[in-house]
Amino acid sequence: MSLTTTPFELGLKAEDEEFLQGMVKQLDDSIRKLVVEEKELINKIGAARVEELVEFWKQELSEEEEQFFKMTLNYWDKILIRNWARSKRLHHTRAEVGRTFMKLNSNRGIDNKHE
């Protein structure tokens, strides 16, 4: 992609941009809901257990410790880990959409300077 690529050349139309804006709103709403859910789960599970889950999540346990730890996971532990995984995916997707907007805006600025 050259520095003078326009949104049209990228195949983006007004409805594509509207879709991306809608996606941003939906992603932001989902992330906010997950944050609230995470806080509720942490309160339910307790700080000590959450610390253990964080170590597990960050893969800081030895292989033996991890195997044993997996056997101790209960329903709420698994829900919190699922929440973290979903949050990570949503943040990644949100960042990708943000980068797309930055590329579009930088290309528009270049195009406007050349007109």
Secondary structure, DSSP 4 states (H G I P E B T S, - for coil): --TT--TTTTT--HHHHHHHHHHHHHHHHHHHHHHHHHHHHHHHH-HHHHHHHHHHHTT-S-HHHHHHHHHH--HHHHHHHHHHHHHHHHHHHHHHHHHHHHHHHHHHHHHHHT-
